[in-house]
C-alpha cells in the first residue's frame, strides 16, 4: 500500500508542476487559445473561470488518474476512463460557453493525459520486475492464474525471509510399497507419475503453493504466497476433493490399485529466498510439514483417508464435519497431538450422518475414560450402511469386543 501511495504522490506532483510550467509558455498559451476557440470562444464570454480553479482541477485530476492507474490491474479500462475524462472536459467547456462562461479545458486535459501516460509506464516497469521475480520463484509451483496475479501485484510478494500462517497438506500413494513389490518398475513409475500429475493439478487449481512433488508425495501450502484467513478449511475441503477424484478415477478406469492418503496440519511456516544456487528458489520450513507427514502415514494404521491436526480442526470445524481418532506424538516426544478425520462439508452433512458422528465421538470419549461397555454401545450406534468401509470404527470395535465380552461374563462368573 505504501508504494502505490508514494508513486501516486510523486507522479501527481510531477504532472501538476510540469503542466503549470507548460502553461507559462507563450507558445503553449497561444496554442491553448486557438484550440479553445473551437469549443468555447473567448470573445463571446462574459465571465472567465479563474486560473486558481484551473490549478485545483489539474491537481485533482492528476492525482486521481495517477492513483487509479497505479493501483488498478486493468490498465485498458483506466485508459477508457482517461479518454472519457478528456471528452467530459471538452463537454464541460462547451456547456459553460452556452452560459457565456469561458472555461479553458486544455490544462486539465494535459494533466489527465500526462498523468495516465507516466503512471502507465511506471506500472509497466514495476510489473516487469515482478514478472522476473514471480517466474523465478513460482514457476511450476503456482497455477498460471496465480503467477499472473503475483505479476500484476494483486498478490503482494517480497523476496525476503518472512513467516506465514499456513496449512500444509501432504498427499501420498496409500499403498505405494505394496505397489513397488507387485508391479514392474516401469508400471510403478507410470502410476507414480500419474499420481503426482493429478494431485499437483488439483492443488494448484485450488491456489496452493507446491513445495515438493516427487515419489515421496506432494506437499502443498495453503496461505502462501497469498494470505488467506480460511486456509485451514480450504485445505481440508481440497483434501476431501482429492480423495473423491481419485475414487472416481478408480471407478472410471476399473483400477483398484492406487489410493491416496493425506495429512493436514496448520501453523507458522518460515519462507526465505535461496541465496546460493544457480536458480533462485524458496526455502520453506516449519513444524506443520513434519506433522502433516506423520498424519499422512498414520492413515495406514487407522484405515482413514485424511487426518488433520488440532489447529486445523480449530480453523475448519465450522465448515467441516470431523470426528476424533486418537493422539499422536509430535516433533517433540513430550507433545501429543489429537488427530481428527474430516468426513463431509458441514453444508452437505445429513442429520443421520451427524447423529452417527456424535455417537462415534461419545464412543471415543468413553474409550479414553476406560468405560468399555458404554464405549462399545456408542460405537454400535455409530454403525452406518457402509460400516464395512468405516475402518476407524471397525478398529475401535475390534479393540472393544474382548473387553466388552469380559465385562458381560464377569456377573456370570460371580454368580
GUFI-439655 format. One line per 10 residues: number of its first residue (from 0); their letters; for each residue z, x, y of C-alpha. Coordinates in steps of 0.5 Angstrom, whole numbers. Last residue first. Layout:
! residues N
NUM> a> Z X Y ~ ...
//
This chain:
! residues 415
414> xxxxxxxxxx> 81 -46 -132 ~ 80 -39 -128 ~ 74 -37 -132 ~ 71 -44 -130 ~ 73 -43 -123 ~ 70 -36 -122 ~ 63 -38 -125 ~ 61 -41 -119 ~ 63 -35 -115 ~ 59 -30 -120
404> xxxxxxxxxx> 53 -34 -119 ~ 53 -34 -112 ~ 54 -26 -112 ~ 48 -26 -117 ~ 43 -30 -113 ~ 45 -27 -107 ~ 41 -21 -107 ~ 35 -24 -110 ~ 35 -30 -105 ~ 36 -25 -99
394> xxxxxxxxxx> 29 -21 -101 ~ 26 -28 -103 ~ 27 -30 -95 ~ 24 -23 -93 ~ 18 -24 -97 ~ 16 -31 -95 ~ 10 -32 -99 ~ 13 -35 -104 ~ 16 -40 -99 ~ 10 -43 -97
384> xxxxxxxxxx> 12 -50 -97 ~ 18 -48 -94 ~ 25 -45 -96 ~ 30 -45 -91 ~ 35 -50 -94 ~ 36 -45 -100 ~ 37 -39 -95 ~ 43 -44 -92 ~ 46 -45 -99 ~ 46 -38 -101
374> xxxxxxxxxx> 49 -36 -94 ~ 55 -41 -95 ~ 56 -39 -102 ~ 56 -31 -100 ~ 60 -31 -94 ~ 60 -24 -94 ~ 60 -24 -86 ~ 54 -21 -86 ~ 51 -26 -91 ~ 54 -32 -87
364> xxxxxxxxxx> 50 -29 -80 ~ 44 -28 -84 ~ 44 -35 -87 ~ 45 -38 -81 ~ 39 -35 -78 ~ 35 -37 -84 ~ 37 -44 -83 ~ 35 -44 -76 ~ 28 -41 -78 ~ 28 -47 -82
354> xxxxxxxxxx> 29 -52 -77 ~ 24 -49 -72 ~ 19 -49 -77 ~ 21 -57 -78 ~ 20 -58 -71 ~ 13 -55 -70 ~ 12 -48 -67 ~ 6 -47 -63 ~ 9 -47 -56 ~ 14 -42 -58
344> xxxxxxxxxx> 9 -37 -61 ~ 10 -36 -68 ~ 14 -32 -73 ~ 17 -26 -70 ~ 21 -22 -75 ~ 27 -19 -72 ~ 31 -12 -72 ~ 38 -10 -70 ~ 38 -3 -68 ~ 44 2 -70
334> xxxxxxxxxx> 46 8 -67 ~ 50 13 -70 ~ 44 17 -73 ~ 41 18 -67 ~ 34 16 -67 ~ 36 9 -69 ~ 39 7 -76 ~ 36 0 -78 ~ 40 -7 -78 ~ 37 -13 -81
324> xxxxxxxxxx> 32 -19 -81 ~ 34 -23 -75 ~ 29 -29 -74 ~ 23 -30 -68 ~ 20 -35 -64 ~ 16 -32 -59 ~ 16 -34 -51 ~ 23 -35 -49 ~ 25 -29 -54 ~ 20 -24 -51
314> xxxxxxxxxx> 24 -20 -47 ~ 30 -20 -51 ~ 26 -19 -57 ~ 23 -13 -55 ~ 30 -10 -53 ~ 33 -12 -60 ~ 27 -9 -64 ~ 21 -12 -67 ~ 18 -12 -74 ~ 11 -15 -76
304> xxxxxxxxxx> 8 -16 -83 ~ 14 -17 -87 ~ 16 -15 -94 ~ 23 -13 -93 ~ 22 -6 -95 ~ 14 -5 -93 ~ 16 -8 -86 ~ 21 -2 -85 ~ 15 3 -84 ~ 13 -1 -78
294> xxxxxxxxxx> 20 -1 -75 ~ 21 6 -76 ~ 14 7 -72 ~ 16 3 -67 ~ 23 7 -66 ~ 19 13 -66 ~ 15 11 -60 ~ 20 7 -56 ~ 24 13 -56 ~ 19 16 -51
284> xxxxxxxxxx> 13 21 -50 ~ 7 20 -47 ~ 3 26 -45 ~ -4 25 -41 ~ -10 29 -41 ~ -15 33 -38 ~ -20 37 -42 ~ -20 45 -43 ~ -12 45 -43 ~ -6 46 -39
274> xxxxxxxxxx> -3 41 -34 ~ -3 35 -39 ~ -1 29 -34 ~ 6 26 -35 ~ 8 19 -38 ~ 15 18 -39 ~ 17 12 -43 ~ 22 7 -42 ~ 24 2 -47 ~ 21 -3 -52
264> xxxxxxxxxx> 19 -3 -59 ~ 14 -6 -64 ~ 13 -5 -71 ~ 6 -7 -74 ~ 4 -7 -82 ~ -3 -9 -84 ~ -7 -11 -90 ~ -13 -8 -94 ~ -14 -9 -101 ~ -15 -17 -101
254> xxxxxxxxxx> -23 -17 -99 ~ -27 -23 -100 ~ -30 -22 -94 ~ -28 -28 -90 ~ -21 -28 -93 ~ -20 -21 -92 ~ -23 -22 -84 ~ -18 -28 -83 ~ -12 -24 -85 ~ -14 -18 -81
244> xxxxxxxxxx> -15 -23 -75 ~ -8 -26 -76 ~ -4 -20 -77 ~ -8 -17 -70 ~ -6 -24 -67 ~ 1 -23 -69 ~ 1 -16 -66 ~ -2 -19 -59 ~ 3 -24 -58 ~ 8 -19 -59
234> xxxxxxxxxx> 5 -14 -54 ~ 5 -20 -49 ~ 12 -22 -50 ~ 14 -15 -48 ~ 9 -13 -43 ~ 11 -19 -39 ~ 13 -16 -33 ~ 7 -12 -33 ~ 6 -5 -29 ~ -2 -3 -30
224> xxxxxxxxxx> -2 4 -33 ~ 2 2 -37 ~ 6 -4 -39 ~ 3 -5 -46 ~ 2 2 -50 ~ -2 2 -56 ~ -1 7 -62 ~ -6 6 -68 ~ -4 9 -75 ~ -3 15 -79
214> xxxxxxxxxx> -11 16 -80 ~ -12 16 -73 ~ -12 12 -66 ~ -7 15 -61 ~ -4 13 -54 ~ -9 7 -54 ~ -7 4 -47 ~ -7 -4 -48 ~ -11 -9 -44 ~ -11 -14 -49
204> xxxxxxxxxx> -19 -12 -50 ~ -16 -5 -52 ~ -11 -8 -57 ~ -16 -12 -61 ~ -21 -6 -60 ~ -17 -1 -63 ~ -14 -5 -69 ~ -21 -7 -71 ~ -24 1 -70 ~ -18 4 -73
194> xxxxxxxxxx> -18 -1 -79 ~ -26 0 -80 ~ -25 8 -80 ~ -19 7 -85 ~ -23 3 -90 ~ -29 8 -89 ~ -25 14 -91 ~ -22 10 -97 ~ -29 9 -99 ~ -31 16 -98
184> xxxxxxxxxx> -25 19 -102 ~ -25 15 -108 ~ -20 9 -108 ~ -14 8 -112 ~ -10 13 -110 ~ -11 13 -103 ~ -11 5 -103 ~ -4 6 -106 ~ -2 11 -100 ~ -5 6 -95
174> xxxxxxxxxx> -2 0 -97 ~ 0 -3 -90 ~ -5 0 -86 ~ -2 2 -79 ~ 0 -1 -73 ~ 5 2 -68 ~ 6 -3 -62 ~ 10 0 -56 ~ 13 -4 -50 ~ 13 -1 -43
164> xxxxxxxxxx> 18 1 -37 ~ 14 7 -34 ~ 17 13 -32 ~ 13 18 -28 ~ 10 25 -28 ~ 4 25 -23 ~ -4 23 -24 ~ -3 17 -19 ~ -5 10 -22 ~ -6 4 -18
154> xxxxxxxxxx> -9 -2 -22 ~ -14 -6 -17 ~ -16 1 -14 ~ -23 0 -16 ~ -23 6 -20 ~ -17 3 -24 ~ -20 -4 -24 ~ -26 0 -27 ~ -22 3 -33 ~ -19 -4 -34
144> xxxxxxxxxx> -26 -7 -35 ~ -28 -1 -39 ~ -23 -2 -44 ~ -17 3 -44 ~ -16 10 -48 ~ -24 11 -50 ~ -24 14 -43 ~ -17 14 -39 ~ -15 20 -37 ~ -22 24 -35
134> xxxxxxxxxx> -25 17 -33 ~ -20 15 -29 ~ -19 21 -25 ~ -27 22 -24 ~ -27 15 -22 ~ -21 15 -17 ~ -25 21 -13 ~ -31 17 -12 ~ -27 11 -11 ~ -24 15 -5
124> xxxxxxxxxx> -31 17 -2 ~ -34 9 -3 ~ -27 7 1 ~ -28 11 7 ~ -36 10 7 ~ -34 2 7 ~ -29 3 12 ~ -33 7 17 ~ -39 2 16 ~ -35 -4 17
114> xxxxxxxxxx> -31 -1 23 ~ -38 1 26 ~ -41 -6 25 ~ -35 -10 28 ~ -33 -6 34 ~ -41 -6 36 ~ -41 -14 35 ~ -34 -14 40 ~ -38 -9 45 ~ -44 -13 44
104> xxxxxxxxxx> -41 -20 46 ~ -41 -20 53 ~ -38 -27 55 ~ -41 -30 61 ~ -38 -37 63 ~ -43 -43 66 ~ -41 -48 61 ~ -47 -47 57 ~ -47 -40 57 ~ -40 -40 53
94> xxxxxxxxxx> -44 -43 48 ~ -49 -38 48 ~ -43 -32 48 ~ -40 -36 42 ~ -46 -36 38 ~ -47 -29 39 ~ -40 -27 36 ~ -41 -32 31 ~ -47 -29 28 ~ -44 -22 28
84> xxxxxxxxxx> -38 -25 25 ~ -42 -28 19 ~ -45 -21 18 ~ -38 -18 18 ~ -36 -23 12 ~ -43 -22 9 ~ -41 -15 8 ~ -34 -17 6 ~ -37 -20 0 ~ -41 -14 -2
74> xxxxxxxxxx> -35 -10 -1 ~ -31 -13 -7 ~ -25 -10 -9 ~ -22 -11 -2 ~ -16 -7 1 ~ -21 -2 5 ~ -26 -7 7 ~ -21 -13 10 ~ -17 -8 13 ~ -22 -5 17
64> xxxxxxxxxx> -25 -12 19 ~ -18 -14 22 ~ -17 -7 25 ~ -24 -7 29 ~ -24 -15 30 ~ -17 -15 33 ~ -18 -9 37 ~ -25 -11 40 ~ -23 -18 42 ~ -17 -15 46
54> xxxxxxxxxx> -21 -10 49 ~ -26 -15 51 ~ -20 -19 54 ~ -19 -13 59 ~ -26 -13 61 ~ -25 -20 64 ~ -30 -26 61 ~ -34 -28 67 ~ -35 -34 71 ~ -40 -38 75
44> xxxxxxxxxx> -46 -36 70 ~ -53 -37 72 ~ -55 -29 73 ~ -51 -27 67 ~ -56 -30 62 ~ -53 -31 56 ~ -57 -30 49 ~ -63 -26 51 ~ -59 -24 58 ~ -54 -20 53
34> xxxxxxxxxx> -59 -15 51 ~ -61 -13 57 ~ -54 -13 60 ~ -52 -9 54 ~ -58 -4 54 ~ -56 -2 61 ~ -49 -2 60 ~ -50 3 54 ~ -55 7 59 ~ -49 8 64
24> xxxxxxxxxx> -44 10 59 ~ -37 7 59 ~ -38 2 54 ~ -40 8 49 ~ -33 11 50 ~ -30 4 49 ~ -34 3 43 ~ -31 10 40 ~ -24 9 42 ~ -23 2 39
14> xxxxxxxxxx> -27 5 33 ~ -23 11 32 ~ -16 7 33 ~ -18 2 28 ~ -21 7 23 ~ -14 11 23 ~ -10 4 23 ~ -14 2 17 ~ -13 8 13 ~ -6 8 14
4> xxxxx> -5 1 12 ~ -9 3 6 ~ -5 9 4 ~ 1 6 5 ~ 0 0 0
//
